[in-house]
Amino acid sequence: MSEQAMARVLYISYDGMLEPLGQSQVLSYLKKLAASHTIHLISFEKASDWAGEAERLRLQEEIAAQGISWHPLRYHKKLSALATAWDIACGISVGAWLALRHRLDTVHARSYVPSVIALTLKRLLGLRYVFDMRGFWADERVDGGLWPRHGRMYRTAKWFERRFFLAADHVVSLTHAGVEEIRRFPYLQARMPAFTVIPTCADLTRFVPGPDRERKGFVLGYVGSAGTWYMFEETAACFVQLLRLRPDARILIVNRGEHAFIRERLAAAGVPEASFELTTATHAEIPSYMARMDAGIFFIRPVFSKQASAPTKLAEFLGCGVPCLGNTGVGDMARVLRDDQVGIAVDSFDGESLRQGLVRLLELAADPATSQRCVAAAKTHFSLDRGVEKYETVYESLLAIAP
């Protein structure tokens, strides 16, 4: 790509780069995009993560080696609304200084809080603005029980959401289902912005099937968070159903920071101690754990906001050749599981529905061709390289827009 076609991008993430999510869903893209574009990255780092000096220094060196200019800011949480307002003010100040000093032309905002910063920079400096929405954030706060639907915080967030859509030069959605919902917004009739669908992708050079091994029993895998959106009580109940079908089954749970909650839910469901393994792993270690799993499971609350969500773990499981048991009502997930024959999506969580879903899942896992279908589906839908290509196209399209 010629220098004239290079975008000069300020990328803003409210997730920290020292967190697994920041590394898998921000840095993995930016490392590749930095080969063709100038990238300045603002992230908001939690104090507990920043305190780990060795990891921080390692990451700083790694990011610099990729040609990315990283500008970490401190994430504040106490007095939530005021803390977020302070973070936004810091982001605007630093972002404006970077844009002016380095003659940046595009601001790429990951989700809603960074978009407040980006919208301000667009108004002040005329930057092109990418709204990488990552889901219906305001509605997620309501659906998760964090905000009342008719409260001031929700109304304010929806007011900003409207401005984001109307001001964006390009919008990135995780799902086709989310775009269809957005098309129904009254204020976007005849004013629909340019959209690109880019789901949460996985590095398929890392998430690959493990070596052939002797299978002893059946290992059901659970990776990631267990609270808020994830229906872990239903997951535990489903595993109890699996034990009735396969008494030799075990559930391997890889989770960070919720072990007490998980043990309580497993005990309440009647899962024997000998039937589960609960551990913590770094993001780099996840593929080796997935290699031990015969199938993955995760249930996500099928609420309105989840139409725009794409769980990262689906891409990672499939890349490792592992079929999944999930549910309908979550973005494009059920369509991928069913159409590509790489998993089962249940419509409800009653005992009989779970039992039938497990029977079909066991059949899939026993089919030698299933692993190959999973890998093929991951490459079709969730390849990191394909995601980067789509972001390249977005950036190139913005260069044709007069600032």
KENUPA-570446 format. One record per residue (C-alpha): x, y, z. Coordinates in steps of 0.001 Angstrom, whole numbers, padded with zeros to 6 digits, always signed. Layout:
<atoms>
XYZ;...
</atoms>
This chain:
<atoms>
+000000+000000+000000;+001355+003411-000901;+001977+006002+001762;-000733+008156+000235;-003270+005389+000936;-002242+004925+004575;-004756+005899+007198;-003407+007642+010293;-005608+006142+012989;-006277+006942+016620;-007757+003724+018070;-009518+004067+021442;-010373+001095+023667;-011895+001266+027153;-010654-002284+027685;-007056-002537+028805;-004353-004174+026735;-003145-006011+029825;-006472-007876+029901;-007061-011039+027828;-009886-009326+025921;-007659-006422+024930;-004974-008767+023683;-007305-011043+021709;-009795-008508+020350;-007733-005333+019971;-004023-006043+019712;-004387-009104+017495;-006021-006879+014849;-003859-003804+015337;-000590-005723+015002;-001598-006641+011457;-003191-003280+010594;-000033-001463+011708;+001816-002955+008750;-000278-000770+006428;-001442+002132+008584;-000163+004471+011278;-001757+003349+014553;-001879+005282+017823;-003649+003318+020577;-005288+004782+023679;-006399+002201+026243;-007603+002437+029830;-005654+000109+032112;-006826-001174+035492;-004515-000532+038432;-004337-004233+039330;-003142-005109+035816;-000713-002190+035636;+000884-003312+038899;+002331-006396+037193;+005592-004782+036080;+007086-007742+034226;+004010-008309+032056;+003578-004579+031493;+007141-004131+030266;+006901-007235+028089;+003714-005956+026480;+005136-002471+025941;+008070-003961+024065;+005814-006243+022031;+003480-003407+021004;+006368-001093+020098;+007983-003834+018016;+004812-003997+015900;+005029-000278+015109;+002062+000711+017295;+002303+003826+019467;+000613+002903+022761;-000711+005586+025103;-002096+003812+028203;-004336+005820+030532;-005582+004826+033986;-009067+003324+034257;-011131+004710+037159;-014075+002943+038756;-014975+004552+042103;-017985+006882+041870;-018808+005207+038580;-020422+008035+036576;-017888+010643+037702;-015008+008221+037118;-016176+007538+033576;-016592+011276+032939;-013025+011834+034135;-011740+009046+031876;-013592+010596+028931;-012081+014020+029663;-008592+012503+029822;-009219+010628+026584;-010365+013780+024782;-007336+015744+026010;-004779+013085+025072;-006589+012182+021842;-006707+015802+020654;-003011+016283+021417;-002082+013103+019513;-004308+013972+016550;-002778+017421+016208;+000820+016382+016802;+000743+013390+014431;-001794+014731+011921;-004144+011785+012478;-007145+011604+010154;-009311+008798+011572;-010570+007962+015049;-011664+004344+015575;-013741+003935+018737;-014321+000504+020229;-017775+000649+021874;-019677+003484+023516;-017456+005228+026076;-014606+005609+023535;-017208+006876+021069;-017980+009840+023322;-014296+010735+023004;-014308+010050+019253;-017448+012074+018602;-015905+015057+020379;-012691+014737+018353;-014691+014516+015144;-016549+017714+016027;-013415+019564+017153;-010877+018389+014578;-012891+016977+011682;-011540+013441+012041;-013253+010606+010218;-015069+008434+012765;-015479+004645+012902;-018122+003517+015410;-017084-000068+016231;-020180-000651+018303;-019459-004116+019801;-023150-004549+020676;-026034-002539+022107;-024126-001373+025173;-026876+000729+026785;-029397-002077+026409;-026850-004540+027783;-026689-002460+030959;-030469-002705+031289;-030718-006361+030325;-027946-007153+032801;-029839-005474+035636;-027258-002718+036050;-029516+000169+034999;-033307+000705+035134;-034818+000941+031660;-036402+004326+032344;-033496+005725+034343;-031386+008756+033523;-028249+006774+032700;-030051+004672+030093;-031732+007688+028503;-028387+009515+028342;-026618+006532+026797;-029345+006114+024175;-029098+009834+023376;-025401+009362+022717;-026051+006176+020742;-028259+008115+018358;-025482+010689+017838;-022935+007927+017248;-024979+006370+014459;-025837+009689+012838;-022259+011040+012985;-020322+007887+012117;-018562+007724+008769;-018638+003937+009101;-020221+001522+011587;-018868-001927+012430;-021292-004507+013843;-020444-007917+015251;-023528-009567+013752;-025923-009445+010828;-028763-009810+013349;-027652-006567+015005;-027680-004699+011702;-031217-005885+011027;-032314-004468+014385;-030571-001159+013646;-032359-000880+010287;-035612-000640+012275;-034490+002419+014270;-036902+005215+013225;-034255+007952+013121;-032129+005956+010666;-034832+005518+008053;-033279+006856+004827;-030176+007829+006852;-028555+004425+007355;-024773+004779+007666;-022296+002516+005885;-022037-000805+007745;-019561-003671+007819;-020128-006876+009822;-016957-008144+011483;-017561-010765+014187;-015193-011410+017060;-012426-013349+015338;-009742-015723+016572;-006121-016194+015616;-006498-019504+013799;-002741-020024+013773;-003040-020486+017561;-006516-021940+017953;-006016-025204+016092;-006993-028821+016789;-004688-030498+019278;-002708-033653+018584;-004573-036949+018455;-004899-038437+021904;-006545-041347+023615;-009993-040276+024707;-010978-041354+028197;-014572-040526+028962;-016223-037392+027577;-014900-033939+028455;-017318-031007+028218;-015508-027681+028177;-016488-024303+029626;-014211-021295+029067;-014607-017744+030338;-017049-015773+032473;-019867-017437+034383;-021912-014441+035553;-024117-011627+034209;-024853-012799+030645;-023758-016377+031021;-026387-018759+032366;-024175-020949+034521;-027009-022467+036562;-028462-023821+033323;-024998-025013+032319;-024657-026930+035591;-028137-028434+035140;-027194-029449+031610;-024063-031192+032845;-026165-033167+035328;-028245-034321+032352;-025026-035294+030564;-023949-037433+033529;-027167-039418+033131;-026319-040058+029480;-022568-040487+030003;-021642-041320+033615;-017960-041065+032620;-018329-037401+031583;-016351-034590+033177;-016642-030828+032807;-013422-028823+032486;-013976-025183+033466;-011389-022490+032691;-012329-019268+034440;-010769-016199+035983;-012028-014799+039284;-015387-016551+039771;-014368-019887+041256;-016402-019542+044462;-019570-018730+042496;-018960-021641+040114;-018422-024121+042953;-021629-022955+044623;-023654-023412+041435;-022175-026839+040735;-022867-027974+044307;-026437-026647+044141;-027021-028630+040948;-025670-031806+042535;-022496-032106+040442;-020015-034410+042226;-016584-032976+043038;-014941-035792+041088;-016823-034815+037913;-015380-031339+037394;-012041-029592+037078;-011885-025850+037740;-008770-023913+036782;-007389-020546+035674;-005341-019965+032527;-003760-017156+030568;-005108-016399+027106;-002006-018048+025624;-002821-021284+027473;-006456-021556+026345;-005773-023558+023138;-004026-026305+025129;-007048-026599+027417;-009463-026671+024503;-007428-029517+023023;-008591-031641+025985;-012285-030965+025315;-014670-033113+023271;-017316-030357+023117;-017844-026850+024443;-020857-025382+026203;-022068-021857+026939;-025548-020441+027362;-026104-016700+027008;-029236-014877+028091;-031320-014403+024904;-032245-010766+025547;-032605-007945+023011;-029073-006594+023418;-027539-009970+022623;-028768-009768+019027;-025643-007704+018421;-023225-009978+020302;-020749-012531+018962;-019049-014589+021691;-015306-014872+021102;-015238-018357+022574;-017331-019710+019681;-014587-018776+017215;-011928-020263+019490;-013765-023534+020100;-014420-024035+016397;-010840-023207+015480;-009756-026000+017838;-012165-028385+016112;-014537-028511+019089;-018330-028559+018467;-020487-026442+020795;-023788-026516+022627;-025335-023034+022769;-028732-021386+022495;-030834-019353+020100;-031456-015606+020424;-027784-014557+020464;-026575-012769+017339;-025713-015105+014466;-024587-017958+016719;-027485-020388+016182;-027303-019930+012420;-023593-020804+012374;-024025-023836+014657;-026916-025249+012679;-026078-024305+009097;-022453-025440+009341;-023322-028525+011433;-020781-027634+014084;-022985-027587+017147;-026431-027526+018676;-028533-024465+019582;-031343-025179+022051;-034500-023069+022029;-035266-023472+025748;-033606-024708+028920;-036116-027207+030315;-034803-030657+031126;-036095-032385+028010;-034740-029701+025662;-031325-029963+027290;-031399-033764+027112;-032275-033754+023418;-029585-031164+022736;-027009-033311+024531;-027993-036417+022591;-027406-034556+019328;-024172-033047+020664;-022829-036502+021564;-023639-037693+018051;-021792-034729+016558;-018764-035235+018790;-018604-038917+017780;-018566-038063+014066;-014942-038028+012824;-015828-035349+010243;-017117-032875+012824;-013700-031511+013772;-012919-030686+010141;-016289-028942+009748;-015581-026883+012869;-012220-025725+011537;-013748-024916+008141;-016533-022906+009796;-013993-020994+011890;-012034-020070+008761;-015205-019005+006943;-016729-016875+009699;-014078-016025+012290;-010645-015860+010678;-008541-013050+012134;-006946-012482+008726;-010388-012071+007150;-011384-009650+009911;-008249-007590+009317;-008994-007510+005578;-012435-006069+006350;-010951-003375+008596;-008460-002566+005820;-011406-002053+003468;-013130+000210+006012;-010021+002373+006438;-009446+002602+002691;-013075+003625+002103;-012698+006440+004638;-009700+007877+002818;-012034+008803-000038;-014146+010926+002365;-013117+014544+002615;-012231+015344+006270;
</atoms>
